[in-house]
Amino acid sequence: MTRPPTADGTAPSTPTAGTAGTTPTAGTAPAGTADVRTATTPRAPRAPRPPHTVRDAAFDVLRLHGLTTLFANPGSTEVSLLTDLPEDLEFVLALHEGSVVGAATGWALAREQPALVLLHTTAGLGNAVGALATARVNRAPLVVLVGQQDRRHLAQEPFLAGRLAGLAGDYPVRVETPARAQDVPGALGRAVHAAREGRGPALVLVPMNDWAEPAEELPVPAPTLLRRSAAADPAAVAEVADLLAEATAPALVVGAGADSAGTWSALTALAERLNCPVWQEPFGARAGFPQDHRLFAGHLPADRPRLRTTLAPYDLVLCVGAPFLRQYPYAPGRLTDARVVVVTDDPAEAQRAPAELAVVTALPDFCDRLARRTPPRPRPAAAEPIRHAAHAEPPSPGERLSPAHVLAALARRLPADTVVVEETPSSRPDLHALLPARAPLGFLSAAMGGLGFALPAAIGVRMGQPRRPVVAIVGDGSSLYQIQSLWTAVHYGVGAVFVVLANGRYAVMDKLAEQQGGKPPWPAFDEVSVAGLAESLGCPVRRITEYGDLCEALDTLVPGLPDRTEPLVLEVSVAVGDDFRP
């Protein structure tokens, strides 16, 4: 980027809202100086103020909330907004709307602040719907500007007019079409708060002629600051603590909502006081607990028979920051016979939980209070030791590389603060076993399960935290959904690394077809070269087939991860695994 974020991941400083790009009016004293004119001193004529447009007012609102980086793939309905963009606003181009939203999602998650997205009317919003759904389930706050045809002839449905309000379905946390051009700045302010509070995409639909309309000289109808209590209800803390005290064999289940430094610390203290196992939710998009801790038990299975077996030893399950044990394939029966308590900051997550008690609260403070209220328990004398990360032996001479070989080699070398962005469905169980998350945001995946997330998300994470190592581990089939995002990484000097496990097929789909007892009708795609596609987009690549070459490449690459200023694709040829059990 021409003006990258600072080393701590914060945005460069911007002028105060409402003053950017202005100079002192003629005849007024500069700020901080005395006006020494007397009554007889002639006043210099006041220079006429340039027309203050809706576009100017909208930029002031965006500056006010720190939204000075714009992720976009522009179209004609957005030209009036973007032409002569002020110099303090950064434009980040991606070559497909899925890449736009994916990169913004990574940026928002890395910075824990809303990111700004621009989409082009029906085609752009339509292309981005899957990525917006992923952003919603990944709890990523996005402010999404969507272009629309000129308001003055929308009634005739001209070319490029869009029926936009319902196009993204229920995935946006808010959708607003301003009734007048002058309502656009306020709609943006409300979208910022909705995105932050709802932890998802908030859409503002703006006709293209609105930007040039004169703005109102009135306060923007949206608060500058919106506060909500971060303190937990002591009565709710006491209620959950009492349930834990009654339990003889409790267990914790953690999820993506618990992925913050404060919640990790509080949950670690709580688990150590309870001396109980901590499980990661099935299909968790982020890690909710340090996975190298002695009490981390592993990842829960995503089918009911195995889940019931796994949870059978416990009489109370406390889920924190996780939807209650969501599944993948359906199987009849109960999820667990244990009593269930859900603590979350997502009201919808609480409302659909089949739990005895659900608490909606700010997680760091609630978990901290709960830990301090929970008396220490002795470690059970007969408790079996919890197994931690598995180990994969190097391949034998002549043996083809497996995903486990690659993941184990990465695990031995990556620093603890690495962000691992995952999109390799057939290898995900091996990744969880071999490559534990050791720091908040250490693991990131698409909560929706749709492909096309990892490449742009890794780019956005690295842009948001430019000194933190970021490694995307992606299947070759997954990479093809947003391969064009690599151009953005090249153009803006984003030093993320993309490890592509290439087996030339949709391995998960093949295994699922086998489990159905039949043959899949889709072919393999051995002819596809991800490295070749990456090269065509200007991205440096390295093809790897041998274990020695893999180790040599990683030994050279990993020490310099924090300082990288260009992306790299490692396309590693791997064998197809023998089994798939989510």
VEXVEX-276581 format. One record per residue: residue in three letters; x, y, z of N, C-alpha, C, O in turn. Coordinates in steps of 0.05 Angstrom, whole numbers, plus 5000, padded with zeros to 4 digits. Atoms other than C-alpha are relative to their C-alpha. Example, Ala and Ser with C-alpha at 12.3 -4.5 7.8 and 13.67 -1.06 7.14 Angstrom:
<rs>
ALA501849765000524649105156501850245000503950245013SER498449764999527349795143498550225014499550445018
</rs>
This chain:
<rs>
MET501749765000500050005000501850255000504050245010THR498449765001502450704987500450125028502550245033ARG499749924973501150885060499149785018496849775026PRO500850244985501150235099499350085029500250285039PRO500449954971498550185170502649995015504649895005THR497750004983503450295225500649725011499049545008ALA499150274993507249715255498249875020498149625022ASP501850134980502149615311497349954988495549875003GLY502550075013496649535260497950225000495750184991THR501949784999493350215272500150154974502250154960ALA500149845025491250665215501750255003502050355025PRO498649744999495451265197498150225010495750205006SER501749784990492951895230498850154978500050184956THR501549855021487752285191499050255012498850285036PRO501049754990485152985196497449965015495949775010THR502550014985479553115244497650034982497750184963ALA502349995018472752995213498950294998498750435018GLY501149745005469953615182502050214994501350434986THR498049805006476653965173502049914979503650074969ALA498050095020480453525124499850164975497750214964GLY499849875026482853885063499250295000499050414979THR500849724999480754575088502350175010504250075022THR498049814990484955185102498650225015496250255012PRO501349794986483655765149498750204981499950274960THR501449815017478556235119501550275000502650355020ALA498549745002481556895094499050195021496650225025GLY500749814980481757405149499749895028499250045047THR500150124974481656915207502849925009504549874992ALA497450074990487556775252500449705000498649555005PRO499550284998490956105248499549905029499750055048ALA500550114973489455635306502450045018504750015009GLY497849974981493455785368501250285001503150335016THR498949734999494856525352497850195007495450135005ALA501949804991491557155377499150174976500750224958ASP501149825021487057585331500550285010499150375028VAL499249744990490258275339498650224986499350464990ARG501449785014485458655294498550185020497650085041THR501649824984482159265324497550064985497149974962ALA502649945013475359545309500350154974498650144956THR499749845024478360005257501549854978501849954956THR498550155020482359465221498049884980496149744987PRO501950105019478859305156500249694999502449584999ARG500150305001476658565153500349914971498950024953ALA499650115027479058185092497449864991496149745008PRO502550135009473357945049500249695003502349574998ARG500150294995471257225066499949854973498249914956ALA500050155025472956745009497649824999496849715019PRO502450175003466956374982500849715006502849614996ARG499550284993466555675011499349824976497149854965PRO500750195021466855114959497449855007496949805031PRO502450154994460254744953500649755016502449605009HIS499650234982459854225009497949794992495549824996THR501850205012456953604977499549775019500849755040VAL500550254986454052965003502649835001503249705021ARG497450145001460652644981501950105021503149945035ASP498249894980464653125024499149935028500749855045ALA501150074973460053005084500449715006500949635029ALA499750294996460452255074502949945007503549775025PHE497250044994468052275073500750095029502249965043ASP499549914973467952675138499049795020500449745040VAL501050214982463652125171502049775000502549665021LEU498150235002468451585146502650075015503649895030ARG497649934985474451965173499550005030501249915045LEU500749994972470952065239500349735013501149705037HIS500050274989470551315248502549844991502549594994GLY497650145008477451145220499849834976501549664971LEU500450165024474750845156501350144976499950254959THR498549865021480251115110501349814980502749904963THR499150195020481950475073497649874988495949765002LEU502350085015477050275019500749764983502349784965PHE499650245016476849564991497949994979495550024985ALA501949965021473549564923500849854974503149794970ASN499850065028472549304853497950184986495650114986PRO502049795007469349924822498549954974499349794957GLY501650005024463950004770499150284994499750475008SER500749745010460850574732498250155020498350405020THR501749864981455750734787501550115023500350255040GLU498449904977461450884835502150214991503650315007VAL498049825010465651334790499850285012501850405019SER500349734989462651974817500950025029501650245038LEU498950014973464751764887503049995000504350125017LEU497250074998471751544870501950194985504250204991THR498349825016474352054819501250215018499850345034ASP498549814983479652494852499549945029498850125045LEU500350084972479252104917502050165017504350185009PRO498249854983482252524973502549835008502349595010GLU497450144996489552354987500149855027501749665029ASP499850144974488252135059498349745000498349605020LEU501550245002483651575035501549804982502349874960GLU498550215015486950925011498049834985496049744996PHE501750185017483850524954501649744996503849754986VAL498750275004485449774953498349854980496049794985LEU501450145021483549424889500349705002502549605006ALA500050295003481648694885498549944974496850094965LEU501050065027479748344820497449854999496449794977HIS502650124998473348024843498750085026500150115046GLU501349904976468148224894500349805023500449895046GLY499450184978469347584934502650065012502950035037SER497449924989476547794941499850265015501150305036VAL500449754986474348494960499049965029500250055048VAL501250054974469948255017501849825017502049875042GLY498250174984474847705038502350155012502950115035ALA497749854990480648185044499050195022500450235043ALA501049824979476348685083499349855025499649955047THR500650164976474048125129502549945016502549975040GLY497450044986481247945145501050255014502050235036TRP499249744989482848675156498450065025499650145046ALA501749944977476948765203500649825024500749925046LEU499450184978478448145244502750055012503150035036ALA497349954990485848315249500050265018501550275037ARG499949744986484449035273497850025021497850215036GLU502349994982477948885312498550264997497650385017GLN501449765006474849485278498649964973499449794957PRO501450035026469949575219501950074977503750244980ALA498649955025472849555149498050114980495650054981LEU501749875020470049955090500249854973502449804963VAL500250155026467749595026498350164981496350294989LEU501649895021465149864960499349794980501149664969LEU501050205020460949424914498450144978497250344983HIS501349895024458049554845497349884996497149664986THR502850065005450449514842499449705000500649565016THR500950284998447148844826502249804996502549615011ALA497950205006453048484795502149985023502849765031GLY498050014979457948684849499049895026500349725038LEU501250114975453348554908499449714996499849555015GLY500650285005451047904876502549835002502449615014ASN497650164999458147664867501149985028502549785035ALA498849994973459747844939498349865021499149855045VAL501850104980453847514974501249785017500949785041GLY498850224985457446874993502150105020502350015042ALA498049894982463247275022498850175022499850175044LEU501449854979458447735059498849815021498949875045ALA501050204981455247115090502249905018501849865042THR497750094984462046875112500850225020501450155043ALA499349794982463547555142498150015023498950065046ARG502050004978457047525182500649785020500649835044VAL499650234982458346835210502850025014503149915036ASN497349964988465747015222500150245019502250315030ARG500249774981463347625263501850234992503150355009ALA498349795010467048115219498450264994496550254978PRO501549755005464448845222500950134974503250204971LEU499449875026464049135151497950224995495550185000VAL501849795011461049785126500249984970502350034958VAL500050075028458949635055498450214985495950224988LEU501349825018457350185005499449864974501249744962VAL500850145025453449914946498950224981497150374987GLY500849805020452750344883497349934988496549704987GLN502650035012446050444849499850204977501250394976GLN500449815022443650774785499050275010498350305034ASP500849734994441751504783497250005012495349895000ARG502649994987435951654831497850124982495550054985ARG502049855015432552104780498549834979496449924969HIS501550165019430551534734499949705009499549524992LEU500250284990430550914779497249884995497049644992ALA502750115004423050854769499749864973498049684971GLN500150135026424250654697501949764998502249644976GLU498150234999429350114718502050024977502049844960PRO498049975021434950364673502149785002502349635021PHE497850195000440949944654501750045025502450265032LEU498450014975444949754717498450075025499550075047ALA501649964976439149914763499849735014499549525001GLY500050254985438949394818497849995021497150195033ARG501850054978433749094864501749905023501949665028LEU497750074982438849114919499249945029500749795042ALA500550004971435349154986500049715011500949675033GLY500150274990434148404992501949814988501849574993LEU498350185015439648134948501949835017502549615011ALA498250144982444247935006498449845021499649735039GLY501650164981438447605043500250115028500250365032ASP499949924972438747615119502850035011503150075035TYR497350004989446247625124501050285009502550295028PRO499249754989447248375131498750055028496449975032VAL501249934974446148635202498350254997496750315014ARG501749765006443049265171500250064970502350034958VAL500149915027440949495102498450265000496150265009GLU501449755001439150225090500250124972502550144962THR500149845024437050595027499250285008496850325014PRO500749734991437351335045497750114983497650094958ALA502349895014430751685028500850244982499550284962ARG499049775015434552295004503049994998504349855014ALA497149995002441552434981501250115027503350015035GLN498949884976442552855044500049815024501349875045ASP500150204978441152245087502349804999502649635017VAL497950205003447251865062502150025023502749815034PRO498049994978452352125114498949875026500449725039GLY501150124976447751935172499749704997500149565016ALA500250295004446451255141502749865004502949645014LEU497350124996453951135140500749995029501849795039GLY499550004971454551335213498549785014499749645031ARG501650214988448950865232501149724992501149545008ALA498950255009452150315190502549925016503049695022VAL497650054984458750385229499249875026500349675034HIS500850104974455150275295498749724997499149555014ALA501350265004450849705267502049784995501849565005ALA497950205006456949345239501649925025502249695030ARG498450064975460749415305498349855020499349655032GLU501750134980454849215349499149734991499049545007GLY501050265011452148665304502249814990501649584984ARG497750155009459148425284499449864974499449614971GLY500650105027457348345211499950234980500550464987PRO500149795020456348725146497550175002495350075004ALA502249815001451949355146500150144973502250264966LEU500149915028449849575076498650284999496650325011VAL501249745007448450285051499850014970501950004957LEU500550005029445450324981499750284991497950434999VAL499849715007447150984947499850044970501649954955PRO500149925028444751234879502350184992503250345008MET497549875008450451504838499850304999501950435002ASN500149705001447852224832499950125028500250375030ASP500249894973447152294908502650145008502550345023TRP497549904990454552444917500450294994501750445009ALA499649725008454253114880497950185011498250435007GLU502149834989448053364916501150175023503050085037PRO499049844977449053934967499249865026497049765029ALA500550114974449653695038498550205018498650445012GLU501349834981445553965095501950095021503749945030GLU498349904979448854405146498649945027498050125042LEU501350094975445753995203501749785012503349654997PRO498650234988448653495252499349744987497049704980VAL500550275012449352795224498349845020499049825043PRO501850154981443652375253501149725006499849525001ALA498850254990448251845282502050085021503350295018PRO498149924979452351865346502949984992503649804976THR497150025004459752005343501149755015502749605004LEU499250234984460751495398497549855010495549985016LEU502150164990456250925419501149815020502849645013ARG498950174979457750585485497949805009495649855010ARG501750194986454949955515501749885022504149885021SER498650094976456749645581501749754993500749574980ALA498350235002462649175581500149835025501549645027ALA500050144974461148945652497949795000495749834990ALA501950234998457748285666498150055023498750195042ASP502150004979451448215708500949825023501249585018PRO499050184978453847955777498049785005498949565013ALA501950214995447347565784500349774981500149544988ALA499650215020448547195719502649855005502749605001VAL497550134993455747055739499549805023500549575022ALA500650174977453246765805498449764992498949545002GLU501650235009448146325770501649794986501349554991VAL498350195014453246015724502049875019502649635018ALA498150114981458245935781498649795018499949595024ASP501450204984452945565822499649744984499949524996LEU500350245016451645085765502749854998502749604999LEU497450145001459144945759500649875027501749655027ALA499450124973459544825834498449745004499349565018GLU501650254997453944305829501049774983500549544989ALA499150215018457343935773502349845012504049955026THR497850174991461843345788502149964978504449904984ALA498150045022464943295719499350214978498250144958PRO500549805020464543955681502050004977504249894980ALA498249965023467544105613499450274988497150364988LEU500449755015468644755575500149944970501749774961VAL499850005029467244835501500250294991498650464998VAL499449735008470145455469499750034970499949844955GLY500349955029468945785402501250264991502650395006ALA498949765013470546355356499650255015501250435015GLY500649754985467246875400501850055023502050275033ALA498249974978472346745454502950064991504750075007ASP497349965010478246905409500950295004500950454985SER498849744994481147515444501949955023501649765038ALA498050044979486947605491498750005028499449835045GLY501349994974482447795550498449755006498549655029THR501650244995477747205541501849755003501349585019TRP498150224997483546715530501149995029501249785041SER498849994974486746945595498049915021498649765039ALA502050074979480246895635499249714998498849585019LEU500850285003478346215606502349815009501849605020THR497850164990485345955621499949985031500349775042ALA500350004971484446165694497749835009497949685029LEU502350154993477545855696500549704997499849545015ALA499550285005479745195666501949895021501649665031GLU498050104980485645145715498749985027499449805043ARG501450024975481045275774498249755000497949625021LEU501850235002476144745750501649744996500549525001ASN498550235007481744275728498349824981498149584985CYS501750155018477144075671501050024972502550214965PRO499149995028478243925597498650234986496450314992VAL501149795017477144475546500049904971502149824960TRP500450095028474444285477499550244982498250444990GLN500649805021474244705414497449914986497049684981GLU502550065014467344745381500549864973502649904961PRO499750115027466244335318499950224979498450424981PHE499849805022468044725255500450285010499250474999GLY499449734990470645305295501550164980503450074968ALA498649825018472745895253502450135012504250234997ARG497749894986477546155306500349845025498549715035ALA499450154975480845855367499250165024499750405025GLY501049864977477746025434501749955025500850025047PHE498450084976483345765480502749924989502949824967PRO497450095009490845635476500149704996499849555015GLN500250285007491244965441502549845007502649605002ASP497750144990498044795470499949985031501949905043HIS500450014971495344845542499549715009498449564993ARG500350274990495444215585497149915001496649675000LEU502850074997487844235592498550004973496149934973PHE501450005026486244315518499749714991501649564988ALA500750285005482743665499499949934970500149704962GLY500250055028482043755424497550134988496250295000HIS502349895015476643915372497749795000498149564994LEU502350184999469743625381499249904972499550054952PRO500950105027467143185324497450134992495950235009ALA502349865010461743455280497749814992496049884976ASP502450185003457042845280499149915027500749875045ARG501250044974452342665336500949745013501549755037PRO499250244986454341945350502850035013503149965037ARG497349964988461742125361499950225021501450215040LEU500249784980459742765397498949905026499949975047ARG501150114975455442385447502049845014502149855039THR497950164987461141905460502150185013502950125035THR498049824990466042475469499150145025500750185044LEU501049854977461642855518498749835022497849935042ALA501350184981459042245555501150025029499649995048PRO498949994973463842325615499150245016499650255040TYR500449744987461243025632497050035008495249944993ASP502849954992455043235671499250294996496850364999LEU500649735007455543975653501950104978504350064981VAL498349895021458044305589499550304999497250394995LEU500249715001459445055591501350084973503750064969CYS499149915026459845335520500550305002498750455011VAL499349714998463346015515500850094972502750004960GLY499449895026463246415450499649814977501049834957ALA500450205020460645835410497149944996495649945015PRO502750115003454145625378499949725011501949585010PHE500150264985451745015415500449774981498549664970LEU499250265012455444445381498749964973497349764969ARG501250035027453344565309501249774985503649704989GLN499250255013453743955265500350034970499750244958TYR499750005029455343775193498249794988496149874978PRO502050195010452143115172497849965022498549965046TYR502150044980445342995205500149715010500649524995ALA500450264988444442405252497950045022497950255035PRO502149974980438442285298501149995029503349895033GLY499350024971438642345374500950265012501350464998ARG499149774985440842825427502950064995504449884987LEU497249925002447343215424501549905024503849805022THR498750084975449043065496497849975022495750095021ASP501850034977445642835560500950185023499550195044ALA499149824979449543345601498350255001496950324982ARG501249744998446643995627501750194984504250174983VAL498549825018448544565580499550295008497250375012VAL500149714995450145295594501550134977503650044969VAL498849865022451645775537500550295009498650425018VAL499349734994455246435549501250124974503150024963THR499349895026455846875487499550304999498050405015ASP500749715005455847595462498350034976497850264967ASP501750005024451447405403497149935008496649695014PRO502750074991443947445420498749784983497449614994ALA501250215017441947015360501149735007499749535007GLU498750254992446946485382498749895025498249655028ALA501250084975443746475451497149904995496249715007GLN502950065004436546455425499549734987497449614992ARG500450265013437545825384501449775014501549555004ALA498550204986441545445436498149825016496549925032PRO501550184983438144815466501449975027502549765033ALA498549994975440945005534498250055024496150165021GLU501449944975438645025606500150295007498250415017LEU499649714994441445725613501750124978503850004970ALA498449855019443946225561500450285011498550405020VAL499349734990447446875580501250164977503150074965VAL498949825020448647445531501550225015500350375031THR498449824984454347865557502650064986503349934966ALA497249965009461248165544501749785011501949755036LEU498750254991465647545547502450055018502749915039PRO497649984983472347805576499350055030500449915047ASP500649944972469248105639498449785013499049715036PHE501550224989464247545649501849775008501649665030CYS498350234994469446995644502050065022502749895038ASP498249934978474247375689498649995027499749885046ARG501550014975468947465743499349715007499449645031LEU500750284994466846735736502549855010502249695028ALA497650134991474046505743500750075029501449905045ARG499349924973475146915806497949905020498649875044ARG502050104981468646655836500149705003498949595022THR499950295000470245925821502249905018504549975014PRO497950104983474045565877501749794986500649644969PRO498350205013479945135856499149725007498349665029ARG500650284996478644395847502649844998504449914982PRO497650165004483943865856499949854974497849794963ARG499950165025486243495795499249725006500249605025PRO500850274995482742825790502449814999504049814980ALA497750194999487642275811500049814977502249734968ALA500150215021485241795758499750124972499249984953ALA500449875026484842305702502149914980504549904986GLU498150075021487942085637501450254989500050464987PRO498749765011493142565609498750074973498149904957ILE501249905025490342995553502250004979504450114983ARG498150015022493842875487500150264986498050394981HIS499749755015496643475452500749944971500249724961ALA499550025029499043585381501449744993503349655006ALA498850255010500642945343502650074986503350304983HIS497549975013507142835308500049824975499249584976ALA499950165025508042605236502949964993504550144990GLU497250075008514442235218500550094972498750094955PRO499349945028518142465156499449774981499449544990PRO500650225018516442065094502449824995504749914997SER497950185007520441455076501150074973499850214957PRO498949945027525141495016498149904978497249674978GLY501850075022520841504953497150035006495450024988GLU502949974993514341614992499150284993500550484997ARG501149745007509942174966499250155025498450045045LEU500849834977508642755012497049985005495449964987SER502849994992502242745051499450285012501450425019PRO500549754986498643365079501250005028502150215037ALA498950014972500843135149502950065000503950195018HIS497149945001508143155128500450314998502150425011VAL499749715004507243885105499350155025500750335034LEU500949864976503344095166501949965024502450155039ALA498050044979508343775214502550164996503650275015ALA497649835006514044125179499550295006501250435017LEU500749734992510444785187499950035030500850235041ALA500449984971508744645260502750025014502950165034ARG497449994988516144545276501450264996503450325010ARG498549765008518045215246498550265005499850465010LEU501549744999512445735250500150115029499849965048PRO500149884973512946225308497250005012495249974997ALA502650034986507446225360498050214992495650154994ASP501949795006504346875337499049994971497750184962THR500950025028503146635265497049984999495849835014VAL502850045007496146715238499949794978500849844956VAL500450215020494346075202497250024990495349995005VAL502649985012488646175154499549744984501049684966GLU500450275010485645505135497849984980495650104984GLU502150075019481845275074500849754985501249754960THR499350255012483744555062498349785013499249645031PRO502050174985477544145081500949725004500449615026SER499350284997480343455069502349965020502749755030SER497750024982486543615112499550145027501450155043ARG500449844976483244015167500449845026501549945045PRO499550164976483243445219503049985006503850005029ASP497150014996490743365208501150275009502950295027LEU499149734992491744125214499450055029501150155044HIS500649974971488144135281501849845018502649935039ALA498450184983492143555307502950095001504350055021LEU497149955003498943805283500850295005503150345012LEU499349715001498644565283498150155019496450295010PRO501849874981495344825347500350314999502450414994ALA500049714997493445555355501250075027500349975048ARG498649934975498045865408499750295008500850375029ALA500449724993495946595407497250084989496349964969PRO502549905011489446975396500350074970502450174962LEU499949985030487747005321502149824988503049864966GLY498150195011492546425313498949824979500449704963PHE501350175019487446045272497650154989496150275005LEU502349875013482346325222499149844977500649744961SER501250165022477545965176497350124994496350295008ALA502649905008471046095140497849875016497449635012ALA502150124984465445995189497749894984496349704993MET502250095016460445895133500649744986498749594978GLY499250245015464345325101500250044971501249864957GLY499749955029464145645032502950054993504450165009LEU497249975009470545644992500550284988498650424981GLY499349745010474246264969500750215021500950445015PHE499549824978475746565037503050045006503950275011ALA497349994987482946405056501950184986503350344999LEU498049835013486946755002499550295005501450435015PRO500449714994483747445007500050065030501050285037ALA500049944971482747385082502950025011503550195027ALA497249984992490147245092501350264992502950385006ILE499049755009491747855051499050235018500650405026GLY501149794983487048285093501249995028501750205040VAL498850024973489848015159502850125000503650275018ARG497349895001496948175138500150304996501850445007MET500249715003494948875115499250135026500250355033GLY500949894974491548975182502049985022502150155040GLN497850044980497448705223502649954985503449724983PRO497950045020503348815177502649895011504449824995ARG497650124989508648545225499549725010501349595020ARG500750264989505047905243500249794977499149834956PRO499850205021506847265204497249894993495649835011VAL502650105009500847035162500649784979501949834959VAL499650225018500746355128497249884994495849795013ALA502450135008494746105089500649724991502549674975ILE499750285008494145345082497549924985495349914997VAL502350015018489645205023500249764982502349704972GLY500150215021487444624980500150124973499350354969ASP499949895027488544704906497250064989496950274976GLY502749945008481144654893498950255013497650414999SER500949764986479645184946501350254988500050464985SER498649765009484945654918498850114974499050354969LEU501049915026481545684850497650195003497050334984TYR502349834997475546044879500750305001499150464992GLN499249724998479346694892503050034993504450185006ILE497149995007486146584858500850294992503150374996GLN499349735010485647294829500750195023501850405018SER499349834978486447574899503050035003504050225016LEU497149984999493947444892501050254987503150364996TRP499249755013494348044846500150235021501950395021THR500149794980492348494904502449985019503650185026ALA497750044983497748184948502550104987504250225000VAL497649915015502948314894500150304998502150435004HIS500049715006500749024878500550175025501850375023TYR499849844976500449264950502249905019502449995041GLY497750094984506648894975499249875026500349935047VAL501050144976503048425023501649745004501449574987GLY498150224996507947925053498749755012500049635029ALA501250254991503147345065501149774984502049804961VAL499050245013505246635047497649814997496049775015PHE502350185007500346145013501149724994502549684974VAL499250285003501745405022497749854987495649815001VAL502250145014497545034970500649714999502549624987LEU499750295000496644294982498549904975496149894974ALA501150065026495644044911499749704996501849564994ASN500550285007492443364899498449974975497849744967GLY501350025026488843534835497149915000496249804980ARG502850094999481743394858498650125024499950245041TYR501549934976476143554906499849765018498049605017ALA499750244984478343044957497649955019496849725022VAL502350044982472743165007497649904985496249724995MET502350095016467443094954500349714991498349564991ASP499550285008470642444930499449815024498149615020LYS500450174977470542165001497149995008496049785015LEU502950014994463342375013498449834981496649694989ALA501350185020461242034949500549715007498749545004GLU499350284992464841404972498249915023497349695024GLN501650074977461141435038497049964993495649835007GLN502750055010454641464998499849744985497649654978GLY500050265013456740814966500050014970499349824957GLY500049985029457641074895502450144990504350215004LYS497849875013462241394845499350294995497050354987PRO500649725006462842144837500050054970501649934956PRO500149955029461042424768502050214991502550254967TRP498249785008466142994771502849894996503649705009PRO497350095006473142914743502150125019501550315033ALA497749874987479943054774500850244982499950264959PHE499149775016483443694751503150015002504250225009ASP497150014998490743474749501450204982503750274986GLU498849825020491943934690500550285011502150445000VAL499949724990491044564733502650045016503449885032SER497649934985497444894757499450265016499250485004VAL500449764984496145364815502550194998502250434997ALA497649845002503345594811500150154974500850394973GLY500149865026502445764737498050235001498650444990LEU501949794998496246164752501150235018500750465011ALA498849804983499846524809502150164985502250414987GLU497949865016505646694763498750194980499850414976SER501349825019500846984712498950255013498450465000LEU500949764985498447464766502350155013501850345028GLY497649864991505547674782501049915027502750045039CYS499250094974506247274846502349804999502249614984PRO497850194998512846924863498949725009497149715026VAL500950274994512046164867502349815003504649874995ARG498050224999515745534884498449745000496649715017ARG501350265001513444834865501849805016504249795013ILE498550184982515344284915498849724998496349695000THR500950285001514843524908501549835020500649615027GLU498350164983520343284955500250125029500150365032TYR500049914972520743315031502550175006502250375020GLY497649844996527843575031499850284989500650475002ASP500449735012525944144985498150165017498450405021LEU502049874982520044305031501550125024501150355031CYS498649914975524444345093502050234994502150425009GLU498149795007529744755057498550274995499550485003ALA501549765006524445245032499050135025499150385028LEU501049894975521345325101502250115017501850325030ASP497849904984528045405136500950274990501850445006THR499249745011529645975089497950215003498550455008LEU502349825001522746285089499250105028498850345032VAL501449944975520246265161501450225016500050405027PRO498849794984525446705196499450284990499450475006GLY500649735011523747285150497150074997496450274984LEU502849955004516247235154499150285010497550414996PRO501049744991515247875196500850234981499450434979ASP499049785017519248295145499349974971500150144955ARG500650045028516448025080498450234989496650335002THR501649795014513948545031499049904973498150064957GLU501350115024511748074975498949735007499949595025PRO501250264995507247464974501749774988503549824972LEU498750245011509646754959498049775001496649735021VAL501650255001505846134936501949765000503749744983LEU498650265000508745464955497949794991496149725007GLU501850215009505044944913501449735006503449664993VAL498850254991506444274947498249774990495949754996SER501450235010504443644911499749795022501749705034VAL500650194978501043164961498249784991496749804971ALA501750235006497742494960497350045012496950205031VAL502849984990490242414972499949835026500849605026GLY500350154975488542205044498149774997496649754978ASP501750255001485141545059497350035013495549875008ASP502449994984479641795104499250295004500850475002PHE501049744993475242395120497849985020495749875014ARG502050004979471542475185500050285012501950355027PRO500049724990469443195202499850005031499850225043
</rs>
